[in-house]
Amino acid sequence: MNTATYPDILYPLSFMRSARGLPKLNYEQVEASDLPEPFQSLLVHEGDMTSRLEAFHESEQRVKAIRSSNSGKKYFREVILESKETGKVTEYGAIEINLDALPEEVRKKIIEAQQPLGGILNEYQIPYGSTPRGFLRVVPDGPIVEAFSEVESDHLYGRSNQITGLNQQVIARIVEILPA
């Protein structure tokens, strides 16, 4: 596992929380082997989370943007993913997308904020690699409890991930936290 951080393991979630004036998230970095199931199967891989969540929940996923900002070059959003069929929240997270790394029609789909990035990359057959930067055990706080509607656990699991294109250009940096 690559433990290099940019600028920290929680980026871009740390950046978005800071911009909102929220306190730092209470978390610890854990080894992949320390993740209990089903979190290990859902988080420890080099594919996209969208496909994993769709298979696990047997449901197509949709994005609900909580907050977003777009500089024209970088697009940030704090999101929840939810099952299209049940509306159940399946992930909370934040993403920084390098718009310059993607074709114009893909950028438009991303900014619409209706479909998860993994689904868009797969739909447009954009070649990419996914590299987890670290695995997390997170203490849920107010904004996370609010995102999931409720949390019945003292900690949640997630990962920090980086998606790169064929030339190793960074397409996205993502922090993904799963419900209990």
C-alpha positions as CSV (number, residue, x, y, z in Angstrom):
1,M,0.0,0.0,0.0
2,N,1.3,3.5,-0.9
3,T,1.2,5.5,2.3
4,A,2.2,8.8,0.7
5,T,-0.2,11.4,1.5
6,Y,-1.4,14.5,-0.4
7,P,-1.5,16.8,1.6
8,D,-3.0,14.4,4.2
9,I,-4.7,11.0,4.1
10,L,-8.2,12.6,4.5
11,Y,-7.7,15.0,1.6
12,P,-10.1,16.2,0.0
13,L,-12.5,15.6,2.9
14,S,-10.2,17.5,5.3
15,F,-10.0,20.4,2.9
16,M,-13.8,20.6,2.5
17,R,-14.4,20.3,6.3
18,S,-11.9,23.0,6.9
19,A,-13.6,25.3,4.4
20,R,-16.9,24.7,6.3
21,G,-15.2,25.6,9.6
22,L,-15.7,22.0,10.9
23,P,-13.3,20.4,13.4
24,K,-10.8,17.8,12.2
25,L,-12.2,14.3,11.9
26,N,-11.2,11.9,14.6
27,Y,-9.8,8.8,12.8
28,E,-7.0,6.3,12.7
29,Q,-5.2,4.8,9.7
30,V,-5.5,1.0,9.8
31,E,-4.1,-1.9,7.8
32,A,-6.2,-3.5,5.1
33,S,-6.0,-6.8,6.9
34,D,-7.5,-5.2,10.1
35,L,-10.8,-4.2,8.3
36,P,-13.7,-6.5,9.2
37,E,-16.0,-7.9,6.6
38,P,-17.9,-6.7,4.6
39,F,-15.7,-3.6,4.7
40,Q,-12.6,-5.4,3.6
41,S,-14.3,-6.7,0.5
42,L,-15.9,-3.3,-0.2
43,L,-12.8,-1.2,0.3
44,V,-9.6,-3.3,-0.4
45,H,-9.4,-3.4,-4.2
46,E,-8.1,-1.4,-7.1
47,G,-11.4,-0.9,-8.9
48,D,-14.1,1.7,-8.5
49,M,-16.4,1.9,-5.5
50,T,-19.5,2.4,-7.7
51,S,-19.3,-1.1,-9.1
52,R,-18.6,-2.7,-5.7
53,L,-21.5,-0.8,-4.0
54,E,-23.9,-1.7,-6.8
55,A,-23.0,-5.4,-6.6
56,F,-23.1,-5.4,-2.8
57,H,-26.4,-3.5,-2.5
58,E,-27.8,-5.1,-5.7
59,S,-28.8,-1.6,-6.8
60,E,-27.7,1.1,-9.2
61,Q,-26.1,4.1,-7.3
62,R,-26.8,7.8,-7.6
63,V,-25.0,10.8,-6.3
64,K,-26.4,13.4,-4.0
65,A,-24.1,16.4,-3.8
66,I,-24.1,18.0,-0.3
67,R,-21.7,20.7,-1.4
68,S,-19.6,21.4,-4.5
69,S,-17.2,24.0,-5.9
70,N,-15.7,24.3,-9.4
71,S,-12.7,26.3,-10.3
72,G,-12.9,25.3,-13.9
73,K,-9.8,23.1,-13.5
74,K,-10.7,21.3,-10.2
75,Y,-14.1,20.2,-9.2
76,F,-14.7,19.4,-5.5
77,R,-17.8,17.8,-4.0
78,E,-18.9,16.4,-0.7
79,V,-21.5,13.7,-1.5
80,I,-23.5,10.7,-0.4
81,L,-24.2,7.8,-2.7
82,E,-27.5,6.1,-2.4
83,S,-29.4,3.1,-3.8
84,K,-31.6,4.2,-6.7
85,E,-34.2,1.6,-5.6
86,T,-34.3,2.1,-1.9
87,G,-32.8,5.5,-1.3
88,K,-30.6,4.0,1.4
89,V,-27.3,5.8,1.8
90,T,-24.4,3.5,0.8
91,E,-21.4,5.9,1.1
92,Y,-20.4,9.4,2.3
93,G,-17.3,11.1,1.0
94,A,-15.5,13.9,-0.7
95,I,-13.8,14.0,-4.1
96,E,-11.5,16.3,-6.0
97,I,-11.7,15.8,-9.7
98,N,-9.1,17.1,-12.1
99,L,-11.3,18.3,-14.9
100,D,-8.4,18.9,-17.3
101,A,-7.7,15.1,-17.2
102,L,-11.1,14.3,-18.8
103,P,-12.9,14.9,-22.2
104,E,-15.4,17.7,-22.3
105,E,-18.5,15.5,-22.4
106,V,-17.3,13.6,-19.3
107,R,-16.7,16.9,-17.5
108,K,-20.3,17.9,-18.2
109,K,-21.6,14.6,-16.7
110,I,-19.5,15.0,-13.6
111,I,-20.7,18.6,-13.0
112,E,-24.3,17.4,-13.3
113,A,-23.6,15.5,-10.1
114,Q,-26.2,12.8,-10.8
115,Q,-23.9,9.8,-11.4
116,P,-20.9,8.5,-9.4
117,L,-17.5,9.1,-11.0
118,G,-16.8,5.4,-11.4
119,G,-20.0,4.9,-13.3
120,I,-19.2,7.8,-15.6
121,L,-15.6,6.6,-16.3
122,N,-17.0,3.1,-17.0
123,E,-19.8,4.4,-19.2
124,Y,-17.4,6.5,-21.3
125,Q,-14.8,3.8,-21.3
126,I,-12.1,6.1,-19.9
127,P,-9.1,3.9,-18.9
128,Y,-8.1,4.4,-15.3
129,G,-6.4,2.8,-12.4
130,S,-7.5,3.0,-8.8
131,T,-5.0,3.0,-5.9
132,P,-6.0,3.1,-2.3
133,R,-3.8,5.4,-0.4
134,G,-4.9,4.1,3.0
135,F,-7.7,2.6,5.1
136,L,-9.5,4.5,7.9
137,R,-11.4,3.8,11.0
138,V,-13.4,7.0,11.6
139,V,-15.3,8.2,14.7
140,P,-18.6,9.6,13.3
141,D,-19.3,13.2,14.2
142,G,-22.3,15.4,13.5
143,P,-21.8,15.9,9.7
144,I,-21.3,12.2,9.1
145,V,-24.3,11.2,11.3
146,E,-26.3,13.8,9.3
147,A,-25.1,12.4,6.0
148,F,-26.1,8.8,7.0
149,S,-29.3,10.0,8.8
150,E,-28.2,8.0,11.8
151,V,-25.2,6.0,12.9
152,E,-25.4,3.1,15.3
153,S,-21.7,2.4,15.7
154,D,-18.7,4.0,17.5
155,H,-16.7,3.9,14.3
156,L,-17.0,3.5,10.5
157,Y,-14.6,2.3,7.9
158,G,-13.4,4.0,4.8
159,R,-10.5,4.5,2.4
160,S,-8.5,7.3,0.8
161,N,-8.2,6.6,-2.9
162,Q,-6.6,8.0,-6.0
163,I,-7.7,7.5,-9.6
164,T,-5.2,7.9,-12.4
165,G,-5.4,7.9,-16.1
166,L,-3.2,5.9,-18.6
167,N,-0.3,8.4,-18.3
168,Q,-0.5,8.4,-14.5
169,Q,-2.2,11.8,-14.5
170,V,-4.4,12.1,-11.4
171,I,-8.0,12.1,-12.4
172,A,-9.4,12.2,-8.8
173,R,-8.6,12.0,-5.1
174,I,-11.4,10.6,-3.0
175,V,-12.2,9.8,0.6
176,E,-15.0,7.2,0.9
177,I,-16.7,6.3,4.2
178,L,-19.2,3.4,4.4
179,P,-22.2,3.2,6.8
180,A,-22.1,0.7,9.7
